[in-house]
Amino acid sequence: MKKIIFAGSTGSGKTTLCQRLHGQEIAYKKTQAVETFEQAIDTPGECIENRYLYKMLLVSSVDADVIGLVQDCTKEESYFPPAFATVFAKPVIGIVTKVELARADEDITQARAYLQAAGVEHIFEVSTMENVGVEALRAYLEA
């Protein structure tokens, strides 16, 4: 399985996604520092919310095979600047999270648009709580 690093705003579902991909019990916890799982790297939301912490993402991404930009579809804003994916010398995918909470299809469409503007190569739509779309992401990482 390819190792993935997750980057996204606070509360976007990065830790829960790591827990689901590794078969762990889903339990909320605020990520305070970069945390390594067997096949994933979880980053604090502050790494994308504060530009001066971008370098933390870049350095941490060295240990990953794939970059995963995580966008919560219930959020009306995105912290990913246009073409953000181009700073990484590795494949960058987008992951729309919390699709079960979308108020309308427009929420998911907007989240996809944010990720496309950031320059991702492929987008996955997931619900970690209902285990939707997680297997498609796992299959991508195992290919």
Contacts in CASP RR format, 6 or more apart in sequence:
PFRMAT RR
TARGET T0000
AUTHOR 0000-0000-0000
METHOD contacts of the structure
MODEL  1
MKKIIFAGSTGSGKTTLCQRLHGQEIAYKKTQAVETFEQAIDTPGECIEN
RYLYKMLLVSSVDADVIGLVQDCTKEESYFPPAFATVFAKPVIGIVTKVE
LARADEDITQARAYLQAAGVEHIFEVSTMENVGVEALRAYLEA
1 39 0 8 1.000
1 138 0 8 1.000
1 141 0 8 1.000
1 142 0 8 1.000
2 39 0 8 1.000
2 64 0 8 1.000
2 65 0 8 1.000
2 66 0 8 1.000
2 141 0 8 1.000
2 142 0 8 1.000
3 39 0 8 1.000
3 40 0 8 1.000
3 41 0 8 1.000
3 63 0 8 1.000
3 64 0 8 1.000
3 65 0 8 1.000
3 66 0 8 1.000
4 39 0 8 1.000
4 40 0 8 1.000
4 41 0 8 1.000
4 64 0 8 1.000
4 65 0 8 1.000
4 66 0 8 1.000
4 67 0 8 1.000
4 68 0 8 1.000
4 141 0 8 1.000
5 40 0 8 1.000
5 41 0 8 1.000
5 43 0 8 1.000
5 57 0 8 1.000
5 60 0 8 1.000
5 61 0 8 1.000
5 63 0 8 1.000
5 64 0 8 1.000
5 66 0 8 1.000
5 67 0 8 1.000
5 68 0 8 1.000
6 14 0 8 1.000
6 17 0 8 1.000
6 18 0 8 1.000
6 40 0 8 1.000
6 41 0 8 1.000
6 42 0 8 1.000
6 43 0 8 1.000
6 68 0 8 1.000
6 70 0 8 1.000
6 95 0 8 1.000
7 14 0 8 1.000
7 43 0 8 1.000
7 45 0 8 1.000
7 47 0 8 1.000
7 48 0 8 1.000
7 57 0 8 1.000
7 67 0 8 1.000
7 68 0 8 1.000
7 69 0 8 1.000
7 70 0 8 1.000
8 14 0 8 1.000
8 43 0 8 1.000
8 45 0 8 1.000
8 47 0 8 1.000
8 48 0 8 1.000
8 69 0 8 1.000
8 70 0 8 1.000
8 71 0 8 1.000
8 79 0 8 1.000
8 80 0 8 1.000
9 45 0 8 1.000
9 48 0 8 1.000
9 49 0 8 1.000
9 70 0 8 1.000
9 72 0 8 1.000
9 75 0 8 1.000
9 78 0 8 1.000
9 79 0 8 1.000
10 30 0 8 1.000
10 44 0 8 1.000
10 45 0 8 1.000
10 46 0 8 1.000
10 49 0 8 1.000
11 45 0 8 1.000
11 72 0 8 1.000
12 45 0 8 1.000
12 70 0 8 1.000
12 71 0 8 1.000
12 72 0 8 1.000
12 75 0 8 1.000
12 97 0 8 1.000
13 70 0 8 1.000
13 72 0 8 1.000
13 97 0 8 1.000
13 98 0 8 1.000
13 128 0 8 1.000
14 31 0 8 1.000
14 42 0 8 1.000
14 43 0 8 1.000
14 45 0 8 1.000
14 70 0 8 1.000
15 28 0 8 1.000
15 29 0 8 1.000
15 31 0 8 1.000
15 35 0 8 1.000
15 42 0 8 1.000
16 26 0 8 1.000
16 28 0 8 1.000
16 97 0 8 1.000
16 128 0 8 1.000
16 129 0 8 1.000
17 40 0 8 1.000
17 70 0 8 1.000
17 95 0 8 1.000
17 97 0 8 1.000
17 126 0 8 1.000
17 128 0 8 1.000
17 134 0 8 1.000
18 24 0 8 1.000
18 35 0 8 1.000
18 37 0 8 1.000
18 40 0 8 1.000
18 42 0 8 1.000
19 25 0 8 1.000
19 26 0 8 1.000
19 27 0 8 1.000
19 128 0 8 1.000
20 26 0 8 1.000
20 128 0 8 1.000
20 131 0 8 1.000
20 134 0 8 1.000
21 37 0 8 1.000
21 39 0 8 1.000
21 40 0 8 1.000
21 134 0 8 1.000
21 137 0 8 1.000
21 138 0 8 1.000
21 141 0 8 1.000
22 37 0 8 1.000
22 38 0 8 1.000
22 39 0 8 1.000
22 40 0 8 1.000
26 128 0 8 1.000
26 129 0 8 1.000
31 42 0 8 1.000
31 43 0 8 1.000
31 44 0 8 1.000
31 45 0 8 1.000
32 44 0 8 1.000
33 44 0 8 1.000
34 41 0 8 1.000
34 42 0 8 1.000
34 43 0 8 1.000
34 44 0 8 1.000
34 47 0 8 1.000
34 56 0 8 1.000
34 60 0 8 1.000
35 41 0 8 1.000
35 42 0 8 1.000
36 42 0 8 1.000
36 63 0 8 1.000
39 141 0 8 1.000
41 60 0 8 1.000
41 61 0 8 1.000
41 63 0 8 1.000
41 64 0 8 1.000
43 56 0 8 1.000
43 57 0 8 1.000
43 60 0 8 1.000
46 53 0 8 1.000
47 53 0 8 1.000
47 54 0 8 1.000
47 56 0 8 1.000
47 57 0 8 1.000
47 60 0 8 1.000
48 54 0 8 1.000
48 57 0 8 1.000
48 79 0 8 1.000
48 80 0 8 1.000
49 79 0 8 1.000
54 87 0 8 1.000
58 87 0 8 1.000
58 88 0 8 1.000
61 67 0 8 1.000
61 88 0 8 1.000
61 90 0 8 1.000
64 90 0 8 1.000
65 90 0 8 1.000
65 91 0 8 1.000
66 90 0 8 1.000
66 91 0 8 1.000
66 92 0 8 1.000
66 93 0 8 1.000
66 141 0 8 1.000
67 85 0 8 1.000
67 88 0 8 1.000
67 90 0 8 1.000
67 91 0 8 1.000
67 92 0 8 1.000
67 93 0 8 1.000
68 92 0 8 1.000
68 93 0 8 1.000
68 94 0 8 1.000
68 95 0 8 1.000
68 120 0 8 1.000
69 80 0 8 1.000
69 84 0 8 1.000
69 85 0 8 1.000
69 92 0 8 1.000
69 93 0 8 1.000
69 94 0 8 1.000
69 95 0 8 1.000
69 115 0 8 1.000
69 118 0 8 1.000
69 120 0 8 1.000
70 94 0 8 1.000
70 95 0 8 1.000
70 97 0 8 1.000
71 78 0 8 1.000
71 80 0 8 1.000
71 94 0 8 1.000
71 95 0 8 1.000
71 96 0 8 1.000
71 97 0 8 1.000
71 111 0 8 1.000
71 114 0 8 1.000
71 115 0 8 1.000
72 97 0 8 1.000
72 98 0 8 1.000
72 111 0 8 1.000
73 96 0 8 1.000
73 97 0 8 1.000
73 98 0 8 1.000
73 99 0 8 1.000
73 101 0 8 1.000
73 102 0 8 1.000
73 107 0 8 1.000
73 108 0 8 1.000
73 110 0 8 1.000
73 111 0 8 1.000
74 98 0 8 1.000
74 101 0 8 1.000
74 102 0 8 1.000
74 103 0 8 1.000
74 107 0 8 1.000
75 111 0 8 1.000
76 110 0 8 1.000
78 111 0 8 1.000
78 114 0 8 1.000
78 115 0 8 1.000
78 117 0 8 1.000
78 118 0 8 1.000
80 114 0 8 1.000
80 115 0 8 1.000
80 117 0 8 1.000
80 118 0 8 1.000
81 118 0 8 1.000
82 117 0 8 1.000
82 118 0 8 1.000
82 119 0 8 1.000
83 117 0 8 1.000
83 118 0 8 1.000
83 119 0 8 1.000
84 118 0 8 1.000
84 119 0 8 1.000
85 92 0 8 1.000
85 118 0 8 1.000
85 119 0 8 1.000
85 120 0 8 1.000
85 121 0 8 1.000
86 119 0 8 1.000
91 121 0 8 1.000
92 118 0 8 1.000
92 119 0 8 1.000
92 120 0 8 1.000
92 121 0 8 1.000
93 120 0 8 1.000
93 121 0 8 1.000
93 122 0 8 1.000
93 123 0 8 1.000
93 124 0 8 1.000
93 140 0 8 1.000
94 115 0 8 1.000
94 118 0 8 1.000
94 120 0 8 1.000
94 122 0 8 1.000
94 123 0 8 1.000
94 124 0 8 1.000
95 115 0 8 1.000
95 123 0 8 1.000
95 124 0 8 1.000
95 125 0 8 1.000
95 126 0 8 1.000
95 137 0 8 1.000
96 108 0 8 1.000
96 111 0 8 1.000
96 112 0 8 1.000
96 115 0 8 1.000
96 123 0 8 1.000
96 124 0 8 1.000
96 125 0 8 1.000
96 126 0 8 1.000
97 126 0 8 1.000
97 127 0 8 1.000
97 128 0 8 1.000
98 127 0 8 1.000
98 129 0 8 1.000
99 108 0 8 1.000
99 125 0 8 1.000
99 126 0 8 1.000
99 127 0 8 1.000
99 132 0 8 1.000
100 127 0 8 1.000
100 129 0 8 1.000
100 130 0 8 1.000
100 132 0 8 1.000
102 108 0 8 1.000
108 125 0 8 1.000
112 123 0 8 1.000
112 125 0 8 1.000
115 123 0 8 1.000
116 123 0 8 1.000
122 140 0 8 1.000
124 133 0 8 1.000
124 136 0 8 1.000
124 137 0 8 1.000
124 140 0 8 1.000
125 132 0 8 1.000
125 133 0 8 1.000
126 132 0 8 1.000
126 133 0 8 1.000
126 134 0 8 1.000
126 136 0 8 1.000
126 137 0 8 1.000
127 133 0 8 1.000
128 134 0 8 1.000
END
